[in-house]
Amino acid sequence: MHIPTISVDSSGHHAELDGQTLFRGSVEDALDTFLGKAPACAQLLITPNVDQVNRLITDAQWRATFRSGDFYLIDGAPVLGLLKLLGAKGFHRVTGADLLPTAAKRATKEHTIVILGGKDEVREAAIEQLRAQNPDARFEGISIPFQATPEANEDIAEQLAALAPQLVFICLGSPKQEQWFQANQEHLPPAFYVGAGAAVDFAAGAVNRAPKLMQKLGLEWFYRLLQEPRRLAKRYLVVGPMFILVVIASLLRK
């Protein structure tokens, strides 16, 4: 069994999860990078939460996909809590749900932001909301079939190339969104691609985020569980406690 660990160097300024460097900074710091100079190729931003970290224990395919990312932005409050326990300094949560609306506010007429995936009506509602917040920037949406064929994926890549986006939020849920990127990466135009999960639902107002206090206390998972118990009960109540293995292994390694 593979137990991933989090490690922090003596300065507290460099941290790794399963050997991958974690982004150090805030949402604003992240956008200084991702709304700045366009990358030379398609690059994947993974936002590890507890579910994704736990999946590294049991799923070899996910481990390979996870390690193929280019940037790792901390999503899960317990992940950030463990980092701080290990002495990390200057790290913050940078969730897809925060990154999308903040990017929308900061974008200029030079930027195109694409939401890829999600239910059609939800994606359209999210784009309408984002356009209302920032009429200067360009927001577009692209649908992905539930079981996309190679031809459908080729068409999606062509649509993206025509739009020339800076940021693409892939909203298929993890690990499907990251695996979709990995399978199609060589055909995708240069941009930063964010595995954003439910960010489109939050942006559209289809799902409410936890109150700020619950987010700060690391209880956003509990709020979401109350909203969607059937879908999330196994993730949070059965698989979630496996994270203690990561905590123990990381502390022992220190």
C-alpha positions in Angstrom: 0.0 0.0 0.0 1.3 3.4 -1.0 1.0 6.1 1.7 1.6 9.6 0.3 3.3 12.1 2.6 3.6 15.8 2.9 7.1 17.2 3.6 8.2 20.8 4.4 11.8 22.0 4.2 13.6 23.8 7.1 12.7 27.2 5.9 8.9 26.4 5.8 8.7 27.9 2.3 8.9 24.7 0.2 6.5 21.8 0.6 5.8 18.7 -1.4 2.8 16.3 -1.5 3.8 12.8 -2.8 6.9 14.4 -4.3 5.1 17.2 -6.1 5.8 20.8 -5.2 2.8 22.7 -3.7 2.0 26.2 -4.7 2.9 28.7 -2.0 0.7 31.8 -1.9 -2.8 33.1 -2.0 -5.5 33.1 -4.7 -4.3 36.5 -5.8 -0.7 35.3 -5.9 -1.8 32.3 -8.1 -3.6 34.7 -10.5 -0.6 36.8 -10.8 0.9 33.7 -12.5 -2.1 32.3 -14.3 -3.4 35.6 -15.7 0.1 36.7 -16.6 2.2 35.4 -19.5 0.5 32.5 -21.4 2.3 29.1 -21.1 4.1 27.6 -24.0 1.9 24.5 -23.8 -1.2 23.2 -22.1 -0.6 23.0 -18.4 -2.7 21.3 -15.7 -3.5 22.8 -12.3 -4.5 20.2 -9.7 -6.2 21.3 -6.5 -5.6 18.5 -4.0 -8.2 17.9 -1.3 -8.5 15.1 1.2 -10.4 12.9 -1.3 -7.7 13.3 -3.9 -4.9 12.6 -1.4 -6.6 9.5 -0.1 -7.1 8.2 -3.6 -3.3 8.3 -3.9 -3.2 5.4 -1.4 -5.5 3.0 -3.3 -5.5 4.1 -7.0 -2.4 3.6 -9.1 -3.9 5.2 -12.2 -4.8 8.3 -10.2 -1.2 8.4 -8.8 0.1 8.5 -12.3 -2.4 11.2 -13.3 -1.7 13.2 -10.2 2.0 13.2 -10.8 1.6 14.5 -14.4 0.3 17.8 -13.2 2.2 21.1 -13.5 0.9 23.1 -10.5 -0.6 21.9 -7.3 -2.9 24.4 -5.4 -4.1 23.4 -1.9 -7.8 22.9 -1.8 -8.4 20.8 1.3 -8.4 22.5 4.8 -7.0 19.4 6.4 -4.2 19.4 3.8 -3.4 23.0 4.8 -3.7 22.1 8.5 -1.1 19.3 8.1 1.2 21.7 6.2 1.1 24.2 9.1 1.6 21.4 11.6 4.8 20.5 9.7 6.0 24.1 9.9 5.0 25.5 6.5 4.7 29.3 6.2 2.9 31.4 3.6 0.7 28.6 2.2 -3.0 29.2 1.7 -6.1 27.4 0.3 -6.5 28.1 -3.4 -9.7 26.2 -4.4 -11.2 26.0 -7.8 -14.3 27.5 -6.3 -12.3 30.6 -5.2 -10.1 30.8 -8.3 -13.0 31.0 -10.9 -14.8 34.1 -9.4 -11.6 35.8 -8.5 -10.2 35.3 -12.0 -13.4 36.6 -13.4 -13.1 39.8 -11.4 -9.4 40.3 -12.3 -9.6 39.4 -16.0 -9.3 42.1 -18.6 -10.4 42.4 -22.2 -7.1 40.6 -23.0 -8.3 37.5 -21.3 -10.6 34.7 -22.3 -11.8 32.3 -19.6 -13.5 29.0 -20.6 -15.7 26.7 -18.5 -15.4 23.2 -19.9 -18.0 20.7 -18.8 -20.7 20.8 -16.2 -24.5 20.6 -16.9 -25.4 22.8 -19.9 -27.9 24.9 -18.0 -25.6 25.3 -15.0 -22.6 26.3 -17.2 -24.7 28.8 -19.1 -26.0 30.3 -15.8 -22.4 30.6 -14.5 -21.2 32.3 -17.6 -24.1 34.8 -17.4 -23.2 35.6 -13.8 -19.5 36.0 -14.7 -20.3 38.3 -17.7 -22.5 40.4 -15.5 -19.7 40.8 -12.9 -17.1 41.7 -15.6 -18.4 42.8 -19.0 -14.9 43.6 -20.2 -13.5 40.0 -20.1 -14.6 37.2 -22.4 -16.3 34.1 -20.9 -17.2 31.1 -22.9 -18.5 27.6 -22.3 -17.9 24.3 -24.0 -19.9 21.1 -23.4 -18.2 17.7 -23.0 -20.4 14.6 -23.7 -20.7 12.1 -20.8 -18.7 9.6 -22.8 -16.7 11.7 -25.2 -15.5 10.0 -28.3 -12.1 10.8 -29.9 -13.9 12.8 -32.5 -15.8 14.8 -29.8 -12.5 15.5 -28.0 -10.9 16.6 -31.2 -13.8 19.0 -31.8 -13.4 20.4 -28.2 -9.7 20.9 -28.8 -10.5 22.8 -32.0 -13.1 25.0 -30.2 -10.5 25.8 -27.5 -7.9 26.7 -30.1 -10.3 29.1 -31.8 -11.0 30.8 -28.4 -7.3 31.0 -27.4 -8.1 31.1 -23.7 -5.8 32.0 -20.8 -7.7 29.9 -18.2 -9.8 26.8 -18.8 -11.8 25.4 -15.8 -12.5 21.7 -16.4 -15.7 20.9 -14.4 -16.1 17.2 -14.7 -15.3 16.1 -11.1 -12.1 14.4 -10.0 -10.4 12.2 -11.3 -12.4 12.4 -14.6 -11.4 16.0 -15.3 -7.6 15.4 -14.7 -7.7 12.2 -16.7 -9.5 13.9 -19.6 -6.7 16.5 -19.7 -4.0 13.8 -19.5 -5.6 11.9 -22.4 -6.0 15.0 -24.6 -3.1 17.1 -23.6 -1.1 16.9 -26.8 -4.0 18.2 -28.8 -5.0 21.1 -26.5 -3.9 24.7 -27.1 -1.6 26.5 -24.7 -3.5 27.6 -21.6 -3.7 26.9 -17.9 -6.3 24.1 -17.3 -7.8 23.9 -13.8 -9.3 20.8 -12.4 -12.2 22.7 -10.9 -14.9 20.2 -10.0 -18.0 21.9 -8.6 -16.7 25.5 -9.2 -19.2 25.9 -12.0 -22.1 24.9 -9.7 -21.0 27.5 -7.1 -20.5 30.2 -9.8 -24.0 29.6 -11.1 -25.6 29.6 -7.6 -26.8 26.0 -8.2 -25.0 24.9 -5.0 -24.3 27.1 -2.1 -20.8 27.3 -0.5 -20.4 27.0 3.2 -20.5 30.2 5.3 -17.1 31.9 5.6 -16.8 30.9 9.2 -17.2 27.2 8.4 -14.6 27.6 5.6 -12.1 29.1 8.0 -12.8 26.4 10.6 -12.2 23.7 8.0 -15.9 22.5 8.1 -16.8 23.2 4.5 -16.9 19.4 3.9 -19.6 19.1 6.6 -21.7 21.8 5.0 -21.5 20.0 1.6 -22.3 16.7 3.2 -25.5 18.2 4.6 -26.4 19.5 1.1 -25.6 16.2 -0.8 -25.6 13.3 1.7 -26.2 10.5 -0.8 -23.4 11.6 -3.1 -20.8 12.6 -0.5 -21.4 10.3 2.5 -18.9 7.7 1.3 -16.3 10.3 0.4 -16.4 12.1 3.7 -17.4 9.4 6.3 -15.8 6.2 4.9 -12.8 7.3 2.7 -12.1 10.6 4.5 -10.7 9.1 7.7 -7.9 7.4 5.7 -6.2 10.8 5.7 -5.0 10.0 9.2 -2.5 7.6 7.6 -1.1 10.5 5.6 -0.8 12.6 8.8 1.0 9.8 10.7 3.4 9.0 7.8 4.1 12.7 7.3 4.8 13.3 11.0 7.0 10.2 11.2 9.0 11.3 8.2 9.6 14.6 9.8 
